[in-house]
Amino acid sequence: MLKLPFDLVERSRKIERVVVRNNRRKYYRFRYTRYYGGIVTADTVGCNLLCAYCWNYFKNLRPEKHGTFYSPEDVAENLLRIARTKSCYLFRISGAEPILGRDSAEHLAGVMKLTGGAFILETNGLMLGYFPKIADLFVGLNVAVRVAVKGWDEDSFENITGAGGKFFKYQLRALEALAERRIPFWIAVMYDVFGEEGVNALRKNLPVPCKIEYEYLEKYPFVLENLRRRGITLKD
């Protein structure tokens, strides 16, 4: 059982060693989904957080038990096969955190280059903030970054994610790194957890202007139980 709160950087390195090997990463499915008006998706495993409201909580809790290793070429081939069938050339990685460190970021950049279409990078931004130079890998690529911010201050971040509150600042530093490199980005927050009060508190902490997207909870029974265990009350 992982003890909370945990060290984000230590966990990121540990999980990356499990799910990335010789520029190959673990994925468990490839699919077309309705999000963003239609997008071709590769679902991976391995996250540096254990968010109470994560829909993929159990695969990310034990990533060693799920998925198969694929090279960037393998991933691009699977994505492009679906893209041709659906006439859709918008892509993303979902299901877990795509950037756990340099190795996973290099794998991801390779996938983006090989697909040739537009890419939405969904990330919590934490390792981008911790190692800002990782963002250099995505300069010049056809990518927009959606940073899922997991709290409005250190306490809320720790309660939501399971990681120590002191790591909250790295999400904000990621926004600065992206802005400095002129990589397009926006942030997303779980409105059911934040509410207007949380959103307003976050706005005061933002280091750069950016659009805020609201996402809403998938109320699976295990998600509601995780929220209850952490004492998180949903906003009306």
C-alpha positions in Angstrom: 0.0 0.0 0.0 1.4 3.4 -1.0 1.7 5.7 1.9 0.2 9.2 1.4 1.4 11.8 0.9 4.2 10.6 -1.4 7.2 12.2 -3.0 6.1 13.1 -6.5 9.6 13.1 -8.1 10.5 9.8 -6.6 7.2 8.2 -7.7 7.6 9.6 -11.2 11.0 8.0 -11.6 9.8 4.7 -10.2 6.7 4.6 -12.5 8.7 5.6 -15.5 11.1 2.7 -14.9 8.1 0.3 -14.9 6.3 1.6 -18.0 9.2 2.8 -20.3 11.9 0.6 -21.6 14.3 1.4 -24.5 12.0 4.1 -25.8 9.0 1.7 -25.7 6.0 2.5 -23.4 3.1 0.4 -22.1 -0.3 0.9 -23.7 -3.5 -1.1 -23.3 -5.7 0.0 -26.1 -6.1 2.3 -29.2 -9.5 3.8 -30.0 -11.5 6.6 -31.5 -13.4 8.8 -29.0 -15.9 11.7 -29.2 -13.9 14.2 -27.1 -12.7 17.4 -28.9 -15.2 16.7 -31.6 -13.6 13.4 -32.4 -10.0 12.3 -31.6 -7.9 9.2 -32.1 -6.6 8.0 -28.7 -3.9 5.7 -27.4 -4.5 4.7 -23.8 -1.4 4.2 -21.7 -0.8 3.3 -18.0 1.5 4.8 -15.4 0.8 8.1 -13.6 2.8 10.0 -11.0 -0.4 10.9 -9.2 -3.2 8.9 -7.6 -6.1 11.4 -8.0 -9.2 10.6 -6.0 -11.4 11.2 -9.0 -9.3 9.3 -11.6 -11.4 7.1 -13.9 -8.3 4.9 -14.5 -7.3 4.7 -10.9 -6.6 0.9 -10.6 -4.6 0.6 -13.8 -2.4 3.5 -12.6 -2.1 2.0 -9.1 -0.6 -1.2 -10.4 0.8 -0.3 -13.9 3.1 -3.4 -13.9 0.0 -5.6 -14.3 -1.4 -3.8 -17.3 -0.5 -3.0 -20.9 2.0 -4.0 -23.6 5.2 -2.2 -24.6 5.0 -0.4 -27.9 7.7 1.6 -29.8 6.8 5.1 -31.1 6.5 3.5 -34.5 4.1 0.9 -33.2 1.9 3.6 -31.5 1.9 5.8 -34.6 0.9 2.8 -36.8 -2.0 2.0 -34.6 -3.1 5.6 -34.4 -2.9 6.2 -38.1 -4.8 3.0 -38.9 -7.8 4.3 -36.9 -7.3 7.8 -38.3 -7.6 6.6 -41.9 -10.8 4.6 -41.0 -12.4 7.6 -39.2 -10.9 10.4 -41.5 -9.7 12.1 -38.3 -6.1 13.3 -37.8 -6.4 14.7 -34.3 -4.5 12.5 -31.8 -3.9 12.2 -28.0 -2.5 9.9 -25.3 -4.9 9.3 -22.5 -5.4 7.1 -19.4 -2.3 8.1 -17.5 0.5 10.8 -17.4 2.4 10.9 -20.7 5.4 12.8 -19.2 7.0 11.1 -16.2 10.5 12.2 -17.1 12.9 12.5 -20.0 12.5 9.0 -21.3 8.7 9.1 -21.5 8.8 12.6 -23.0 11.2 11.5 -25.8 8.9 8.5 -26.6 5.9 10.9 -26.8 7.7 13.4 -29.0 8.6 10.5 -31.3 5.0 9.5 -31.6 4.0 13.0 -32.4 6.5 13.3 -35.2 5.5 10.0 -36.7 1.7 10.6 -36.8 2.0 13.9 -38.7 -1.4 15.1 -37.5 -2.4 17.6 -34.8 -1.8 16.4 -31.2 -3.4 17.4 -27.9 -1.0 16.7 -25.1 -3.0 16.0 -21.9 -0.7 16.3 -18.9 -0.7 17.3 -15.3 2.4 19.3 -16.1 4.3 18.4 -13.0 7.4 17.0 -14.5 7.4 19.8 -17.2 7.5 22.2 -14.2 10.2 20.2 -12.4 12.4 19.8 -15.6 11.3 22.8 -17.8 13.9 21.8 -20.5 11.7 18.8 -21.3 9.3 21.2 -23.0 12.0 21.9 -25.6 11.2 18.5 -27.1 7.8 19.8 -28.2 8.8 23.1 -29.7 7.9 23.2 -33.4 5.6 20.3 -33.2 1.9 20.5 -34.1 0.7 20.2 -30.5 -1.5 22.0 -28.0 -1.1 21.2 -24.3 -4.0 20.7 -21.9 -2.7 21.0 -18.4 -5.0 19.3 -15.9 -4.4 21.3 -12.7 -5.2 19.2 -9.6 -5.7 21.8 -6.9 -5.9 25.5 -6.1 -3.3 25.5 -3.3 -0.9 23.1 -1.6 -3.5 21.6 0.7 -6.1 20.9 -2.0 -3.5 19.5 -4.3 -2.2 17.0 -1.7 -5.8 15.9 -0.8 -6.8 15.4 -4.4 -3.6 13.8 -5.8 -2.0 11.9 -2.8 1.3 13.7 -3.6 2.9 16.1 -1.1 1.5 19.6 -1.3 4.9 21.2 -1.8 4.8 19.8 -5.4 1.8 22.0 -6.3 4.1 24.8 -7.5 5.4 22.6 -10.4 2.1 22.7 -12.2 2.3 26.5 -12.2 5.9 26.4 -13.3 4.9 24.2 -16.3 2.6 27.0 -17.5 5.5 29.4 -17.4 7.7 26.9 -19.4 5.1 26.5 -22.1 4.5 30.3 -22.3 8.2 31.0 -22.6 8.4 28.5 -25.5 5.2 29.8 -27.2 3.7 26.3 -27.1 -0.1 26.8 -27.1 -1.8 25.6 -23.9 -4.8 25.9 -21.6 -5.7 24.5 -18.2 -8.5 22.2 -17.1 -10.0 21.8 -13.6 -12.4 19.3 -12.1 -15.3 21.8 -11.4 -17.2 19.4 -9.2 -14.3 19.5 -6.8 -13.1 23.0 -7.3 -16.3 25.0 -7.4 -16.2 28.7 -8.0 -14.3 29.3 -4.8 -11.5 26.9 -5.9 -11.4 28.3 -9.4 -11.1 31.9 -8.1 -8.3 30.9 -5.7 -6.5 29.2 -8.6 -6.8 32.3 -10.8 -4.9 34.3 -8.2 -2.1 31.8 -8.3 -1.7 31.6 -12.1 1.6 33.0 -13.2 0.4 33.7 -16.8 -3.0 34.4 -18.4 -4.7 31.3 -19.7 -8.0 29.8 -20.6 -9.7 27.6 -18.0 -11.7 24.6 -19.1 -14.2 22.9 -16.7 -14.4 19.2 -16.7 -17.0 17.2 -14.8 -16.8 14.1 -12.7 -17.4 10.6 -14.0 -19.3 9.4 -10.9 -18.3 5.7 -10.9 -18.9 4.0 -7.5 -15.2 3.6 -6.8 -14.5 7.3 -7.6 -17.2 8.4 -5.1 -15.7 6.0 -2.5 -12.2 7.4 -3.1 -13.5 10.9 -2.7 -15.2 9.9 0.5 -12.1 8.3 1.9 -10.1 11.5 1.4 -12.8 13.7 2.8 -13.5 15.5 -0.5 -17.0 16.9 -0.7 -18.4 17.6 -4.2 -19.6 21.2 -4.9 -23.2 21.7 -5.8 
